[in-house]
């Protein structure tokens, strides 16, 4: 567009983990990207800390899993401990299943890390231009794209960027969502909280009983990095502007701690709970916290946002490269908004269960029970895995041909149970193609055809990128395939279509891809 200071395919607004992941994914597809972030640098706060199994599968696809794991805590920290004070014994504890040890349903495990360790890795995962200190103040959509008006707080003045599409990854208080007039539904603001980052020697109470979170009656304590550092978070005090934060943290440690906290940073934040009523306005799409804000209990929020962009970026690439019609983008909201609603319901339930544990403890102490008595947690061992939510997501949309492989199981009420199922709409289950290669390793910037008989399909040519992979015969029955059948897998690893046996015509595969991408057959 004449007069624009930058011309790109996609403008990403927001440089947190979700925006940075979208940048890496789109660059892999050969899409021209500009990311703008109103902060002057990456966040120095730990913020989101749990990278779950599904997100690590996505980062494995991007070649980042090993680097993320190397900067993270050892698996034994994947545990939550409940104590009256930090120096007391546990009265309850629970492992974060799927992070504390491998699970058979995935080739990777999740990790416990800090967002300020994750973001630099994501920033280095792509070369697409990033401009810090640049804020969106206006969006004007035309027939061929969006013109974004931007303020450059570093250099001064306004600039304009023309993009064919805009991704709003600018957080729960999204400027873009507000500019578009998109409302939200859900409980809304749940409370004001403060995170205090500090240094102190707490090893005498924690070194032999590691955890990712220590929940106490005076707030929660979190180790930040393998080499040291701590954070406390709790309800923001009434006179926060004049609070003595070292004294507050020392008091929260308990009267017997005799530890003075060296406070490094303080951040006030709002816990929100909502889902945007719409995920799309013309050529602008909401992702991450801009589309849904979730309570932190269970560590689900950031991971849902990573799933958003993994779902969306291949569709944008298809539209921009011409092998998919723009109407394919309608499937983004259709597929991902129900995931946000289910996850919000679960996150609110998580919060209530955590409060239930603390209420039981208060009652126990008030009735004079022994201080060493333990509490039976109101959830199963699988609770923190949430595998039903993170691996059991199933899509129903025009980008899935729901024919062919039985009726998928309904997810459990709490999202704890995951039943691998090779049906259209579901994430392709982790199966071994070879001793060191998973089905998930076969997916990337292309559609994948998994079949016991690849020779039968090799003569097909399609406008969409396609690779054909041999499915070992021992997996065919589990996948509902005969010797000549095939599963068509989307670039995001979800099954697009199933052909249980020999296709009825030579154009069967092409017809399926044409229907899914809403393109026109050559």
Residue, then its C-alpha position, 0 to 999 in steps of 0.5 A: x500500500x502506498x505510504x505504508x512504512x512496512x508491508x508484510x503478510x502478517x502483523x503480530x501484535x504482542x511479543x509474549x510466548x503466544x506471539x513469538x510462537x506464531x512468529x516461529x510457525x509462520x516463518x517456517x511456512x515462508x510467511x513474511x511477518x512483523x511482530x510489534x510489542x509495546x514493552x521495550x524488552x521481553x518480560x523480566x517476570x516469571x509469569x507463566x511457568x508450565x509448558x505442558x505435554x502438547x505444547x512441548x510436542x509443538x516445540x519439538x516440531x519447531x526443534x526447540x524442545x531440547x533447548x527449552x528442557x535444558x533451561x527448565x527445572x528437573x522433573x522432580x520439581x513438577x510437584x505442588x506442596x501444601x504447607x501451613x508455612x514454608x518451613x512446616x511439613x507438607x499436609x498434602x502434596x500432588x505430582x504434576x503428571x506428564x511433567x514429573x515423568x514421561x507418559x506413554x501417550x506422548x514422545x515428550x514430557x512437559x517442563x516447569x520453567x519460567x516465562x522469562x527463560x522461555x521467551x528468549x528461546x522463542x525469540x531466537x527461533x525465527x529471524x522475522x523482524x521484531x520491534x519493541x516499544x511499538x504500540x498499536x493505536x488504530x486499525x483500518x481494514x481495506x479490501x486487500x489487508x489491514x493498515x495498522x497505525x503504530x506509535x514508536x515509543x523508542x524513536x518517537x512518531x507514528x508509523x504505518x504497517x500494511x498487513x494482509x492479516x493481523x494476529x492479536x496476541x496482546x494479552x488479556x487487556x488487548x488493545x486490538x480487541x478493544x479497538x475492534x469492539x469485541x466483548x467477552x463472556x465469563x466471570x471477568x475479574x477474579x481479583x488483584x494479585x501481586x508477584x514479588x521476585x526476591x532472593x533468599x536462602x530457603x534451601x533448608x526447607x526446600x532442597x530435600x523436598x523440591x516443588x514447583x509451587x509451595x502453597x501456604x496460608x500466606x501466599x504461594x512460593x515458587x522457585x524461579x530458576x534451577x540456579x536460584x531465585x524465588x517469587x511470592x504471589x498473593x492477594x494485593x494488599x490494600x495500600x500496595x503503593x506504600x507496602x514494605x515488600x521485603x517485610x511482607x515476604x518475610x512475614x509470609x515466610x512465617x514467624x519462625x523463618x528468620x529470613x529477610x527477602x532481598x526484593x528485586x521486582x514487584x508486579x501487580x496483576x489482575x486474574x481474569x476469567x473470560x472468553x472473547x465472544x468472537x475470535x475474528x473481525x475481518x482480517x484480524x484474529x485474536x489468539x492467546x489471552x486476547x481471546x481467552x483469559x484463564x485463572x492460573x490454577x493448573x497452568x492452562x492459559x499459555x498452553x491454550x494460546x500456543x494451541x491457538x496459533x498452532x491451529x491457525x498458522x497453517x491455515x493462514x499460510x494456505x490462504x497466503x500461498x494460494x492453496x486454501x480459500x480465505x473461508x478456511x479461516x472460519x474454522x479457527x474460531x469454530x475449532x478453538x473457541x469451544x476449547x477455551x470454554x472447556x478450559x475456562x470451566x476446568x480452570x475455575x474448577x481447579x481454583x475451587x478445588x485448591x481453595x477446598x484443600x485450604x479450607x479443609x486445613x483451616x477446619x482441621x486446625x480449628x478443631x484441634x486435630x494434630x498439626x501433622x495430620x494429612x489431608x486427602x486431596x479432592x482429585x486423582x493422581x492424574x489431576x494435574x496432567x489434564x491429559x483429556x484437555x491437552x491431548x484429547x482436544x477434538x475439532x468439528x468443523x469444515x476443516x475435518x471430514x467426519x466420516x469414517x472411524x467410529x464415534x470418538x469418546x467424550x472427554x471426562x468431566x474433569x479433563x483428566x482422562x485421555x483415550x487415544x483415538x485415531x478419528x477425524x478431528x482428533x490429534x493423531x495419537x503417538x505411535x512408533x514409526x520406528x524405534x526413535x521416530x513418532x507419528x508426531x515427528x512426521x508432521x510439519x509444514x505439509x499435510x501427511x498421508x499415513x498409510x500401510x500401502x504408500x505405493x498406492x497413493x504416490x501417483x497423486x499430486x495436489x496443490x497443497x503440500x503433501x508427504x506420504x508416510x508408511x504406517x507400520x502394519x501393526x498400527x493399522x487396526x488401531x487406526x481403523x485402516x485396512x491394508x489399503x487405507x489411509x489417514x490424512x493428517x493436517x499440519x497441526x497434527x489433527x486427523x482431517x480424514x480417514x479412508x478405511x480402505x481402497x479409495x473409490x476413485x483416483x481423485x479421493x485424496x484430492x477431493x478430501x484436500x479440496x474440501x478441507x481447504x475449500x480450494x478449487x481442484x485443478 
